[in-house]
Amino acid sequence: MVTLKEPVPFFLDDVVRLRKPHPCGGYEWTVVRLGADIGLVCTTCGRRVLLPRRELERRLKTFVSRGPEYVAPEDAQ
């Protein structure tokens, strides 16, 4: 049986930390384009890249900050 995982919600201006560093030494990227491919800009050197959503979800370590459209989930207590 295959269980499908929900896609990670990304928003414009999210700052994400990836597991491996960019060759310039930076770990943090800003999301600048959404779709099947996610556009990222390195916060250290300014390099722009496009990664497939699935690839970005695999490389994602954590969110440093979320974009202005992000709504924090309420605690279910």
N, C-alpha and C positions, 0 to 999 in steps of 0.2 A: 504494500500500500504506500502510495506517495503522498506526503503531506506538503501542501503548498504554503510557503511563507509569504506573509504580506510584505510588499515592497517598503523600504525605508522612506519616509516622507522627507524630501529635500525641498528647501525654499530658496529663493534668490537671496543673496547676501549671507547665507549660512557660511560660517568658517568651520572647516573640518580639519581634523588631524588624521593623517594617513599613517599606516604601519611602517613604511620605509621612507627614508628621506629622498627628496629630489636631489639631483647631482649638485645643486648649489648649496645644499645643506639644510634647506627648509622642510619642515613637516606640515606646515599649515597652508591651506588653500581656501579661496573664496569661491562660492558657487555663483556663476554669472549667466548660465544658460541651463534650462530644464527641458526635458524631453526624453526620448529613448537614450540619447547621449547627453551626458551632463558636462557642461563647460566649466572649467576650473581655471583660476589664476593663482599662481604661486605668490604668497604674500611676501616672500623674500626677494625674488628676482623679477617677478612680473610675467613670467612665461605662461602662455595660455595653452591648455590642452583640452581635448575632448575624450572622455572615457565613457564606455557603455555603462548604463546604470548598474547592471549586474557586477561588472568589474569594480566599480566604485564601492558598492556595498561590501564586496569581499575585502577591499583594501582599507575600508574605514576603521579607524580606531575609536574616535570619539568626536563629538561636536564641541568646538571651543566656544562658539556663540551661535545663536539662531537668528535668522532673518526677521524682519519686522512683521511678516505674515504669520509667523509661528504662534500658535495658541497652545499654551502649556496644558496638558491633561490635568483635570481636577482629581484630587485624591478621593477614592471611593470608600469613604468611612461612614 
